[in-house]
Amino acid sequence: MPAPIDKIQNRYRWRIILKGNMTSEANDILNQCLRQAYEKNWKNTKIAMDVNPNSMM
């Protein structure tokens, strides 16, 4: 889904929300997904993960 502020400095933003228990297995899977995304070497793409957000804004 688009982020609440969908564009900042001419860059689009998206949000993926997952709900569940943060187990070591879930952590390993998320880290593997990040690793695969970085291996694709997409220019102009940044990925950030917040496992315990204080606010959804």
Secondary structure by P-SEA (a helix, b strand, c coil): ccccccccccbbbbbbbbbccccaaaaaaaaaaaaaaaaaccccbbbbbbccccccc
